[in-house]
Structure formats: C-alpha cells, structure tokens
Amino acid sequence: MIFSLKRVLPFTILFAILALPVNHRVLAADPVDPVHRQIDEAVARVKPSLVRIQVVATQYYQGREVKYEASGSGVIISKEGYVITNHHVAGHATRIVVILSSNEEVPAELVGTDPLADISVLKLKPETPREFPTVEFGDSDAMRVGDTVLAMGSPLAMSQSVTLGIVSNLKMVMPEAFSWSRFTLDGEDVGSLVRWIGHDADIYPGNSGGPLVNLKGQVIGINEISFGLSGAIPGNLAQRVAQELIDKGRVSRSWLGIEIQPLLKDDKESRGVLISDVVEDSPAAKAGIHSGDILTKIAGKDVLVRYAEELPLLNQMVAALPVGQEVEIVVEQDGKEKTLKARTAEREQTERKTFELKQWGITARDISALAAREMKLKSRDGVVVTSIRPGGPCDNAKPAIQTEDVLTEINGKPIRNVADMQDATDRITAGKTKPVPTRLGFQRRTEQLLTVVKVGLKDIEDPGLEAQKAWLPVATQAITTDLAEQLGSPGLNGVRITHVYEASTAEKAGLKVGDLILSLDGDPIQASQPGDEEILDTMVRQYKIGAIATLAVERGTNKLSIPVELVRSPKLEREMKKYRDEDFEFTARDTTFIDKVQEQWSQDQPGALVTEVKEGGWAALGRLSNGDLITAVDGDPVVDVASLKLKIKQVVAQKKKTMVLRIIRGIHTMYLEFEPNWDAHKAAMKGNL
C-alpha cells in the first residue's frame, strides 16, 4: 500500500487491483425515461475524458524500496492533458501510463501531489502534442442529499464503467467511535481537511481517482474511499488543489500551530471552537494563544464548531489564509474576550520523503518539524530510521539499529539529513570492495549511543573449486528393505540405477535404468535406507579419475559383471560462480551438469540460471522468476554469469530506458522487458537537499 494507516482499516482504499466480484446497478432500459436520457447524456459528456491509470509505485519496508504495480482512475481536466486522480494512486509513482477512453496508452508524468487532500495531478506526454477532451466541474456545494450521481472509473483495472446512486451524506467524516477513525496518507490526516460526499453508487478497488458526476455531466467529486457508503472528495476542494498543483507543483497552506476540537458538551456558547493544544514557538504561541482558549473569530469570520463534521471546513479556512500575513484572531481567554494578531507560517508536510540507503540496509527520512515535536527531539538535525533490512549492516551492528532511531553522526561528523548521510556513505565506500567498519552515533529516546556498522554491499565471493574426485555417471536410489521384498529379493542391499547420463562412460559400458548395483570391485554396497545411495558415491571417490571399476549388477534374472571407467566428477551447485545485481535485484549462477540433465538441455547450452528474484525489484516487475535461464541481454548472447554481469553493467552505465532479456522457462522461450527509472532516486535526492 502507498498510504500509511494507524491501523488496518475496515474500509476499502480504492486503488488496488483485487479479485472481487463486480455487481453493477442495473439502469432502467426505457428509452423515453427522462432520467435515463439524462444519464446517457451525462455519461457521454464525461466518457471521452475518463482514463485508467497504471503505475509502478514504491513503498518502503524491511530496509528496502519495494516497487509494485497498481491501477486507478482519473479524468482529464484541461485540453493540455492534465489529469486529476488520487495521491494514493499516483503520488508515489515512478512510472505512469494512462489509458484513454479509446484504449490508447499514453505515458504521463507526475506534476504534483498532495497527501493531505489525497489529490495528484498528472500530465499526459503523447509523442505528438495535441489537445485532449476535458470535463467540466460543477459546484459541489450545490449538491443536496437525494441528488442522483454517477460514479465513473475503471474498477479492478478493467475498462470504463458507470454505477448509479444518490448523495447520501454531504458531511461524511470518519466515525469517532471507532479506533480507525483517522485515515492517514504519508502521515497526513486526510479527514482533518476533507469532508466527503457520501453516496451509494457502487465503487470498487481501481475506482480511486475517478469522477463522481451529476446528471449535467459535471464532476462534483473525486471518488476515494468506501466503508459501507462510498466517499468522494468534494469537487470544489479537489479543483482548487489540482489548480495549485498545476500552477506551482505543490500546495501551500497557512499554519497557526493550534490543535482544535469541538466545544465541550457543557459549553453553552453560540460560537467558537476549543483550542486543545498550541505548538511551542508557533505563530499562535507567539500571539499569546493558550490551550483551553475558545477561538471565536478569525480574519473577521465567526467560528462555531460543535460537531466533528464541522472541523474540516474550519481547517480549510485556516489553510486558505495568506501565508506570512498578519491575521486578527478573537479568543475567549480566562473568561475575557481578547483580540490578538498572529502572522501565519507555511504549513510543512508531516512526513518527509523516505529513501533507501542500501549500503546501510535501512530506509530513512529527514525529520519534519512535526516529527521532531512528536519524537520530543531538541533538533531536526539527523535522519530517522523507518525500516531495517533483516540481516543487513545496521541489523547486524552491536548494538543494532532500531526503527525510529535518529542517526546523528558518522565517524564523529554530524549528519543533518539524508543527503549528508549519502554523501558520507559515498566517501566511505569509494574504491572499496568490502564493507567498511564505520562508527555511527544515534539517539534512541533520551540516550546518545554509538555502534559500529559495516557499511557497503558485499559481493558474492567466488566459491572456488573443490578437489575433484572420481565419479560414476549415473543417478541411483538405495534398495530399501521394502523395495527389496517387492523385487523378490528380501535382504538385498545395494542401489538401483534411476538415470544413465547420455554419452557417458556408464552408457558406453552398457548400464541401464533399473539395473541393481550390488558391489564395487567385490566390495558390497551396504545400502538399505533412503539416502544410502551416498555410500556408492563415497566408495567411488576413493578411486583415481580414469580408473576402471567392476560393478556386480543384477538385471532381472541375469547377474552381470560390468567394467566402467570412472570419470571426473562434475562441478556442484555450490561451486558455481554467482552474480547478484543490486540495480535489478536478482541473483544468477552458472549452470551445472545436473541442471542441464534435469532440464533436458544440451550440455553446451549457454546461459545464467536465476536463483533469486527479490520481491518489489525491477526484475520482479519484469516477471523474472527463479529457475529462468537467461540466454541474452538486448540481443547479445549470455554464455555464463560473467558475460551476464558485463552486459548488465553496460545497461546500467548507459542508463538504458529498457532492457530485454531472452529467457528459457520450462519448454518456453520468452522475452522480458524491463523499464527501470534511473532518474527517480537521483531526482529525489536532489530534491532533498
């Protein structure tokens, strides 16, 4: 999931592509029905602008940046190709493709995103610039309970759909009685700003970001949530946020530094809102506002908040005040009315962007003002750890780093933010082939601690070759007690041949599948339990390579004595060279003799065998799987892991937009296309400075 929640919510966030049954409300089919005609006309107005959005997005856990695919809906709001959708659909996207109503796929970029209102704006990027069909916004404030509405979008990542309903609630907020009454995205309490339009038009995962439409074909909301009733962000709010994202790339809001709640039940005042808390050194604190004051007027407007449903509108009013300007505030303080003046500040986002620091095995972010206050920190300098890779450098340190630790210094030098930490890491690891022991200072609650972290990525070491021994080129199974009885020879010990390797000395000697080998040069093979086939292998290894050994063999009723040349044992899996790619996040190794036998490949089959694909990496998104044999990169043959490593490094160095692997999977040859976003991390780090 892109968004963070205080707990797992029992309502549906509508962007995942889940396998749920779809029940569309059946619309009346009478062609002369005026309501039906209005519906047809409304759908016709909106449908050309309705889009499906497919994204590759990121989330961070277990010390990694994990990529995943998701789908949502949106609608084109300008002829230049600006698209409005939800932040939880596209706000963390690294790649975006928009499918138009004509089924044309058009790449898009993220213009700006606002987690507090859960709104993102995209810009279509067709190969040839052109104008796009657009929708018209209606006045969401003019909607009334009982009005007919249409929910349009692409549920479950399918093609466009329409469901019918009515406005059920114009003041829908999260129920306070439930423990999940806060809906947060990136630490932002969406419900503190958004008062949803509740409606009963069916919406499903994938509908997120799609329009809620009136019978005039006007957008009056952006669908977002469903928990019994469906919920849409009011169109007036969504339109204001979208326009600011288009104009500035971000949303600027005023902040006073107060926390508010409805008037207490025994308060008989006809105006005001209770100020429950005042942030230290905030504009409100500097103006002389205290916890427990009743705010009655702000910027000349009377205030009255008796119910939770009224809080979002007041928060919207405060957020809309001009940033940096003086505003008049009237409060009741200690039973007296006071008129105060406060200069608004710009509201900072609750959580800063998260980054993966691979060399440390953590994900981390800078410390926002609110985070510093919540964590009771005296300074915003440092980096707060958000997750840790099990078995990674920070996890293996003693003492180990924990989530919510604040990293403050590296080798005695202070670090202010993630950018500082990455710069220090680059200096530490430059030219190094092994992890570097590094002193790390960190704060854990009230303690200032030190630990040593081995920083850097450890290459897979060449396992080296084991001493090669003699080998009989067959596969066998032990003749168990039960099997001996079934073969009509109770008490028989030895092994049974299950495979004779093609073109081997065993095949040339005439050994066959089903032969029972009872002795080697007269020495009995005491195999009678599963796993005892190793006894023959151990006996053979005592011989010199190239020696001739005589096997006592039973074949049906015949007893044979068969001389066989013992050959050099093939390399084992653990002896194979391996390559771990940190950019695409997969591991491959050279193939063994046994690999080729079991897969029925020829012994001269080139390639590198995939042994691990990390969830959420570019390789996983490209559908690479364990057991795939990579035979080419961008058309260039792959002979072994050494050639695979060379070709992948060339792709990375050239920052190619796509990379195509030819693989063998089972009996199939396939071509897998990878589309890494090389600039995402670089741009994010630059924006963090």
KAQUIRA-V380131 format. One record per run of one state. SS is the DSSP state (H for helix, E for strand, L for the rest). FROM is the first residue (numbers start at 0). TO is the last residue. If there is no record, write none. Layout:
SS:FROM:TO ; SS:FROM:TO
This chain:
L:0:10 ; E:11:12 ; L:13:32 ; H:33:46 ; L:47:48 ; E:49:60 ; L:61:62 ; E:63:75 ; L:76:80 ; E:81:84 ; L:85:85 ; H:86:89 ; L:90:91 ; E:92:98 ; L:99:103 ; E:104:113 ; L:114:117 ; E:118:123 ; L:124:134 ; E:135:136 ; L:137:138 ; H:139:141 ; L:142:146 ; E:147:152 ; L:153:153 ; H:154:156 ; L:157:159 ; E:160:171 ; L:172:182 ; E:183:184 ; L:185:186 ; E:187:188 ; H:189:191 ; L:192:194 ; E:195:198 ; L:199:209 ; E:210:212 ; L:213:216 ; E:217:225 ; L:226:228 ; E:229:233 ; H:234:247 ; L:248:252 ; E:253:254 ; L:255:256 ; E:257:260 ; L:261:270 ; E:271:277 ; L:278:281 ; H:282:286 ; L:287:292 ; E:293:297 ; L:298:299 ; E:300:301 ; L:302:302 ; E:303:303 ; L:304:306 ; H:307:318 ; L:319:324 ; E:325:332 ; L:333:334 ; E:335:342 ; L:343:343 ; E:344:345 ; L:346:352 ; E:353:356 ; L:357:360 ; E:361:364 ; L:365:367 ; H:368:373 ; L:374:381 ; E:382:387 ; L:388:391 ; H:392:395 ; L:396:404 ; E:405:409 ; L:410:411 ; E:412:413 ; L:414:416 ; H:417:428 ; L:429:434 ; E:435:443 ; L:444:445 ; E:446:454 ; L:455:468 ; E:469:470 ; L:471:472 ; E:473:477 ; L:478:479 ; H:480:485 ; L:486:493 ; E:494:499 ; L:500:503 ; H:504:508 ; L:509:514 ; E:515:519 ; L:520:521 ; E:522:523 ; L:524:532 ; H:533:539 ; L:540:546 ; E:547:554 ; L:555:556 ; E:557:564 ; L:565:565 ; E:566:567 ; L:568:571 ; H:572:574 ; L:575:576 ; E:577:580 ; L:581:584 ; E:585:588 ; L:589:591 ; H:592:597 ; L:598:606 ; E:607:612 ; L:613:616 ; H:617:620 ; L:621:627 ; E:628:632 ; L:633:634 ; E:635:636 ; L:637:639 ; H:640:653 ; L:654:657 ; E:658:664 ; L:665:666 ; E:667:673 ; L:674:676 ; H:677:687 ; L:688:688
